Amino acid sequence: MSEQTAQEGTAGIRRVVVVGAGMAGVQTAVALRERGFAGEVTVIGAEPHQPYDRPPLSKAVLLGKAEDSAFDLDFDALGVDLRLGCEVLGARPADHELDTEAGPVPYDVLVLATGAEPVTLPGTEGVPGVHLLRTLDDAERLRPVLARQHDIVVVGAGWIGAEFATAAREAGCAVTVVEAADRPLAGVLPAEVAAPMTRWYTDSGAELRTGARVERVE
Ligand SMILES: Cc1cc2nc3c(=O)[nH]c(=O)nc-3n(C[C@H](O)[C@H](O)[C@H](O)COP(=O)(O)OP(=O)(O)OC[C@H]3O[C@@H](n4cnc5c(N)ncnc54)[C@H](O)[C@@H]3O)c2cc1C
């Protein structure tokens, strides 16, 4: 889109509010500025950390080779009002207003960039020794687990399961990966493409059990 078109397209819009300070939310704010939008841009994120990229969480951050993976962006220079540690509780479209933990926030245009949540297993919430891997806080909690070289069971042989299993093996943990489907990456890749990836597990010394849906955790 040309700058002229972008400006014409946003005529009359003064305030854009983006909910979610992940990759999608942050890139929305950057793109608005790059395309010449001169109105107010507010990005609201529930997490307290500077906006960060998640891929290093299952690699360098997990293994302690990087402290964090914050985006290299100057939000002040971009003129973006970044509000962190603030959960958006709901929207009132008729009023063009959001309700947040810190009070109402008006908008002309609202962008929902609230991302995804990991699938949890019933009965595991808050149980010691059971972890999710989605956020920077999760990766920081898992780092000492790897350092203590525990025996680890990974549920899910998708991309993140594979990366975590490899990192845990590298840290010296015994690793078993359980996967409900009959092969790794079944949800995202055809069998012939995913077949060689089964070797990742053997090569790293992790045990992969397919067709093994978790029924319960005791
Ligand atoms: C460990 C890990 C490794 C990954 N590795 C790769 C990789 O190697 N390559 C790759 O392509 N992808 C990878 N991904 C996936 C990639 O990180 C995601 O596709 C990407 O994070 C999606 O960005 P997003 O902005 O849409 O959502 P998210 O990153 O989920 O960001 C959404 C944000 O919105 C916030 N939010 C949600 N609800 C509210 C609310 N009500 N109020 C305020 N804020 C709210 C959340 O707190 C969150 O910070 C990985 C993901 C993980 C977890």
The ligand as a MOL file (V3000), in Angstrom:
LIG
                    3D

  0  0  0     0  0            999 V3000
M  V30 BEGIN CTAB
M  V30 COUNTS 53 58 0 0 0
M  V30 BEGIN ATOM
M  V30 1 C 8.5240 -21.7550 22.7970 0
M  V30 2 C 8.0720 -21.2740 21.4440 0
M  V30 3 C 8.9140 -21.4080 20.3420 0
M  V30 4 C 8.4970 -20.9880 19.0810 0
M  V30 5 N 9.3580 -21.1130 18.0280 0
M  V30 6 C 8.9720 -20.6860 16.8040 0
M  V30 7 C 9.8540 -20.7790 15.6900 0
M  V30 8 O 10.9890 -21.2580 15.8160 0
M  V30 9 N 9.4120 -20.3230 14.4860 0
M  V30 10 C 8.1560 -19.7850 14.3220 0
M  V30 11 O 7.7940 -19.3840 13.2030 0
M  V30 12 N 7.3030 -19.6850 15.3700 0
M  V30 13 C 7.6700 -20.1200 16.5920 0
M  V30 14 N 6.8030 -20.0290 17.6380 0
M  V30 15 C 5.4450 -19.4950 17.4120 0
M  V30 16 C 5.4480 -17.9740 17.4300 0
M  V30 17 O 6.1180 -17.5080 18.5620 0
M  V30 18 C 4.0010 -17.5080 17.4120 0
M  V30 19 O 3.4840 -17.8030 16.1410 0
M  V30 20 C 3.8910 -16.0280 17.7130 0
M  V30 21 O 4.2570 -15.8090 19.0470 0
M  V30 22 C 2.4830 -15.5210 17.4850 0
M  V30 23 O 2.4890 -14.1450 17.7750 0
M  V30 24 P 1.1910 -13.3920 18.1960 0
M  V30 25 O 1.5740 -11.9560 18.3880 0
M  V30 26 O 0.1030 -13.6980 17.2360 0
M  V30 27 O 0.7130 -14.0460 19.5640 0
M  V30 28 P 1.4260 -14.1690 21.0530 0
M  V30 29 O 2.8810 -14.2820 20.8690 0
M  V30 30 O 0.6450 -15.2170 21.6960 0
M  V30 31 O 1.1240 -12.7340 21.6540 0
M  V30 32 C -0.1470 -12.3710 22.1040 0
M  V30 33 C 0.0020 -11.5160 23.3470 0
M  V30 34 O -1.2800 -11.0220 23.6780 0
M  V30 35 C -1.3710 -10.9560 25.0790 0
M  V30 36 N -2.7790 -10.9770 25.4690 0
M  V30 37 C -3.6640 -12.0000 25.2970 0
M  V30 38 N -4.8610 -11.6600 25.8200 0
M  V30 39 C -4.7130 -10.3920 26.3180 0
M  V30 40 C -5.5930 -9.5040 27.0000 0
M  V30 41 N -6.8770 -9.8190 27.2700 0
M  V30 42 N -5.1120 -8.2940 27.3880 0
M  V30 43 C -3.8310 -7.9550 27.1150 0
M  V30 44 N -2.9670 -8.7580 26.4850 0
M  V30 45 C -3.3880 -9.9690 26.0960 0
M  V30 46 C -0.6330 -12.1980 25.5520 0
M  V30 47 O -0.1960 -12.0260 26.8960 0
M  V30 48 C 0.5280 -12.2770 24.5560 0
M  V30 49 O 1.6940 -11.6890 25.0650 0
M  V30 50 C 7.1910 -20.4300 18.9160 0
M  V30 51 C 6.3380 -20.2990 20.0290 0
M  V30 52 C 6.7680 -20.7170 21.2810 0
M  V30 53 C 5.8450 -20.5850 22.4600 0
M  V30 END ATOM
M  V30 BEGIN BOND
M  V30 1 1 1 2
M  V30 2 1 2 3
M  V30 3 2 2 52
M  V30 4 2 3 4
M  V30 5 1 4 5
M  V30 6 1 4 50
M  V30 7 2 5 6
M  V30 8 1 6 7
M  V30 9 1 6 13
M  V30 10 2 7 8
M  V30 11 1 7 9
M  V30 12 1 9 10
M  V30 13 2 10 11
M  V30 14 1 10 12
M  V30 15 2 12 13
M  V30 16 1 13 14
M  V30 17 1 14 15
M  V30 18 1 14 50
M  V30 19 1 15 16
M  V30 20 1 16 17
M  V30 21 1 16 18
M  V30 22 1 18 19
M  V30 23 1 18 20
M  V30 24 1 20 21
M  V30 25 1 20 22
M  V30 26 1 22 23
M  V30 27 1 23 24
M  V30 28 2 24 25
M  V30 29 1 24 26
M  V30 30 1 24 27
M  V30 31 1 27 28
M  V30 32 2 28 29
M  V30 33 1 28 30
M  V30 34 1 28 31
M  V30 35 1 31 32
M  V30 36 1 32 33
M  V30 37 1 33 34
M  V30 38 1 33 48
M  V30 39 1 34 35
M  V30 40 1 35 36
M  V30 41 1 35 46
M  V30 42 1 36 37
M  V30 43 1 36 45
M  V30 44 2 37 38
M  V30 45 1 38 39
M  V30 46 1 39 40
M  V30 47 2 39 45
M  V30 48 1 40 41
M  V30 49 2 40 42
M  V30 50 1 42 43
M  V30 51 2 43 44
M  V30 52 1 44 45
M  V30 53 1 46 47
M  V30 54 1 46 48
M  V30 55 1 48 49
M  V30 56 2 50 51
M  V30 57 1 51 52
M  V30 58 1 52 53
M  V30 END BOND
M  V30 END CTAB
M  END
